[in-house]
Amino acid sequence: MSRCLEQAHGKKAIILIDEYDVPLEKAHFKGYYDKMIGFLRSLLESALKTNESLAFAVLTGCLRISRESIFTGLNNLKIASVTSTEFA
């Protein structure tokens, strides 16, 4: 999808993922957490790491990104909390 957007608009795409951690929480309580981790890791790596049509991405959620194993393959992560002033 981001490649199509880049071709149509001549600019790299910005991906916004709101509450990325909700599927993980539901998977934990329903007993398929390990499968969800594998799925999300694959999805996010293809969308965020190997995507030549991506300018940048913003993920929101309650779980800290750096502690979640689905992000081990991603680089250049910046974490902003509600107390961060950088993006105020």
JOGI-V67521 format. One record per pair of residues at least 6 apart in sequence whose ideal C-beta (glycine too) atoms are under 6 Angstrom apart, sorted by the first residue. I is the first residue (numbers start at 1). GAP is how many residues later the second one is. D is the distance in whole Angstrom. If there is no record, write none. Layout:
i=I gap=GAP d=D
i=I gap=GAP d=D
//
This chain:
i=2 gap=11 d=4
i=2 gap=49 d=6
i=2 gap=51 d=4
i=2 gap=52 d=6
i=3 gap=50 d=4
i=5 gap=8 d=5
i=6 gap=6 d=6
i=6 gap=7 d=6
i=6 gap=47 d=4
i=12 gap=41 d=6
i=12 gap=42 d=6
i=12 gap=43 d=4
i=13 gap=40 d=5
i=13 gap=41 d=6
i=14 gap=41 d=5
i=14 gap=42 d=6
i=15 gap=42 d=4
i=16 gap=42 d=5
i=17 gap=42 d=5
i=18 gap=42 d=5
i=19 gap=42 d=5
i=20 gap=39 d=5
i=20 gap=41 d=5
i=21 gap=40 d=4
i=21 gap=41 d=6
i=21 gap=42 d=4
i=23 gap=13 d=6
i=24 gap=12 d=6
i=27 gap=6 d=5
i=27 gap=9 d=4
i=37 gap=33 d=6
i=40 gap=30 d=5
i=41 gap=29 d=4
i=45 gap=28 d=5
i=48 gap=9 d=5
i=48 gap=26 d=6
i=49 gap=25 d=5
i=65 gap=6 d=5
i=65 gap=12 d=6
i=65 gap=14 d=6
i=80 gap=7 d=5
//
